Amino acid sequence: MRADISESSRLAGRALPSKRLLCCETLGWQSMLARTYRDPAVTDEFTTAPSSELTLVIALTGTMQIESRKGRSWYRANYRPGSAGLTAPGNVSVLRWKSTSAQPLESLHLHLPVDEYWAFDSLLLEDPLVAAAGKALKRALEEGAPEYYAESITQMLVAHLMYTANRKPAVEPLPIGRSGLDQVTEYMRTHLAEDIRLDELAAQVNVSKYHFLRMFTRATGQTPHRYLTDLRMARAVEMLRDNKKTVLQIAIACGYRSPGQFSAAFRRRYGVSPTEFRNFG
């Protein structure tokens, strides 16, 4: 575990629509960055700033409905005191929320130095130990606890979250399922002309992009990229045979940025250019 806090974490709070209340920097803490915020009752969509550390946000007071966008899809969770969210180092979140009670919203934001290989994102983490740590750290900030106290809680939290991350694959669904596969492939067909990203496909079945890659490949025998290329080539053949659109129009409709990029992909697949296929196919 690293023992320093990066400048990106210190600046991350500037992207928040919230008012800072307490901060550990006045206490000389070095092992973590801890701040409390008064959060607005309602927010418009905003994007968090990336941090080089693991960001752990723990709700302290109030209840709210929070939404996070992955690709084109929104995912929703209900927060109460003790509920938490995680953002892995280097990642950002697109969020919006609204309060569901009259009580003011307050939250604790922690930036914890970790080895990136195990860190994960989670919109909602309901964990009694994390909730208790949030209460303890708020009290520590109010009372001016020393660095050794912060360091001990940092080590405990990182060890606990690492253990949680290592357990995570065991509780994820293993097969993608026929309905999930149909949903993803239909999304590919519907958005064939667009630049489809792996995280957008994973969002269709609400899993991480790394887990989705494994599930999709296991279910189809192809990577998502190869499957998408097959769909694009099949669509291109149909449109070339129809003979009503130009090669440029077909390239754009099949998700390629230029006729040259499209022609190169088509030649790799069929051994001839799109024009040659149209003329002699």
N, C-alpha and C positions, 0 to 999 in steps of 0.2 A: 504494500500500500504506500503510495506517495505521501509525503508529509508537507506539501506546499499547496497553496491555493492560487490558481492562475488569475491573471488580470481579467480574463473573459468572464469568470464567475463574479468578480467584483462589479463588473459593468452590466451583468445580466438583468439586474433589477430595473434598469432604466427602461426596458421594454414593457414593463408591467403597468397596467392601468391603476395600480394600487398605491397607497400611501405608506411609506416605511415608518414603523414605530420604534423597534428596538434593533440594535445591531451589535454583534460580538466584537467588531473591530475596536471599539472603545475599551474592550476588556483584555485585549492582547491575545485572543485565541489564534492559534496557528494551524491546528489540526482540521478544522472545518470552518466554513463560513455560514453563520446562522443569522437570520433576520426575521422579524415578524412584520406583518403588513395588515392594514385595514383595507379590506377589499370592497369595491363598489358593489351595490346590490345587483346591477345589471351591466353587462359589457357587450360591446359589439365584437365581432371577430377580430382577433389580433394574433400575431405570431411572436412567440417567445424568442429571446436571443440565445444563441448556442453557448454552452458552457463546457469547459474542458473537464469539469468534474461531473459526477453523478448528481442530478438535481432531485431532491426529495421534498415534496410539498405536503404538509400535514395540516388539515383543517383543525382550527382551534375552537372557534365559536360559530354558531349559526348553521343553517342548512342551505344547500343550493343544488340546482340541477346544472351540471357542467357537461359541455359537449366538446369533442375533439374531432378534427377533420383529418382523414387519411385519404389522399387522392381526392375523389369526388364524393366520398361518403362521410357522413357524420355519425359518431358514436357517442352514446349518452350514458352518464352515470349520476347517481344521487349521492351527494356528500353530506356527511354529518360530522360532528367533532370526532377526530381520530381517523377519519378517512384520509387516504394519502394517494398521491400520484408520483410516478417515477419517469424521469427522462434521462436516457443514457448519454454519456459524454459525447458532445459534438452534434447531437440531435436537436431539433426544434419541434415545438408543438403549435398547432393552430387551434385556438381555444375561444370559447364564449361561454358565459354562464348567466344564471339569474337566481336570485335568492328565493327560497321557498319558505321563509319564516321572517318574523319581525325582528329577530335578533341580528345585530351587526355581524358581518363576516370578518373573521380574522384568520390568518394563516401563518404558518412557520415555514420558511424556505431554507433548506439546508443544501449546501454544496459540499459533497464528500469526495475526497481524492480516492480513486479506485483504479484497478487494472481494468482496462476497457473490455477485455475479452468476455467477461461474464455479464456485464451490465445489460439491462433490458428496459424497455419502455412499458409502462402500465398506466392506463387511465384511472383505474381504481384498484387500490391495494388496501384490503381490510385486514389488518394485522394487529393483534393486541399489543405486541411488543413495540411496534412502531408507534402506535397511538400513545402508549405510556411514555416512550422516549420523547415524543413531542411535548407532552405536558411537563416533563422534567426539564427539558431544555428551555421552555418558555420561562419557567420559574428560575432557572439558572441565569438567564439573561436579565431578569428583573432584579435578582439579588447580587449580580456581579460575581458569579462563580469563577474560579481560577482556571487556567489552561489545562491542568491535569485532569480536571473533571470533564472538560469538553473532549479531551483526547480519549479518555476511557469510553465515553459514549460513542464517539466516532468509531473506535475499533469494534465495539459491540454491534453497532448498526451495520457496518460494512460486512462483518462476519455473518450476521443474520441474513442480510440481503443476498450475499453470495450463496448461502445455503438455500435460500428461497429460489434463486436463479437456477441452481443445479437441480432442484426438484421440478422446475417448470416443465421440461420436456415430458416428464412422466404423466402429467395431467392434461397435456394437450391432446386433442383427438388425433389418432393416428391416420385413419383413412380420410381422404377428402370427401368421399361420399358421392353418389351419383348426382344428387340434387346440387351439391356444391360445385361439382365439375361442370354440370350443365349451365349453372349460373355464370361461372367464369368464362366458359367458351362462348356463351351468348354475348357476354360483355365484350369479348374480343371482336366478335363479328359486328356488333353494333358500332364499335369505335375503331374500326379497322383503319380509317383514314387518319387517326390521331396518333400521337407519340405515346403509346401505352407503356407505363412504368410498372415494374414488378410490384411495388408497394400498392398500386391501385388494384391490381389483380388480387393480391393478398387481402385487401380490405373487403373484397366481395364476400369472403368467407370468414372474415374477422380473425385472422391469424397473422403472425409475424411473417415477413417476406421470406425469411430463411426457412421457416417451417413449411410455408406454402410451396417453396421451390422443391423441397423434398417430397411433399405430398403429391404435387402435380406430376412430377417426374415418375413417381411410383405408380400413379394411377393411369398415366397415358403412355409411359415409355419414352417420352420426349420432354425436354425442357420447355418451359413456357415460351421462350424465344423461338425455338425451333417450331413449335406448334403454331405460333403466330405467323411465322414465315410461310408455313404450309398454307394457312388460310389466305394469306395475301397473294401467294402465287396462284392458288386456285381461283381467287376472284379475278386476278389479272388475266388468266386464260379465258374465263367467261367473257370478260369485257373486250378482249382482243378479237375473239370470235364474233362478237356482236357487231364489231366494225363501225360503231357510231361515234366513238370518242377518240381523241388524239392520244398519243403515247403520254404526253404531259398530263392530260386529264386522268388517264388511268393510273399513272404513277402517284398522283396526289390522292386519288380515291383509295389506293392500296397502302397509303401511309409512308410513301417515300418522298424525300424532300426535293428531289430533282430527277429528270429523266435519266441522267447518267447513273445515279445510284440505283434506280429501278432497273435499268438495262443490265448493269453488272450483276445484280441479284438474280435477274431472270436468266441470264446466260449461264450463271453457275448452276442453276437448277435444271435447265432444259437444253443447254448447249448451243442455243441460238439467241439472237437478240429479239426483243418484242416485235420489231418491224419485220424481221425475217419470219418469225412465227406467224404473223398476220398474213404475210404474202404467200407463204408456202404451207401453212398449217391446215 
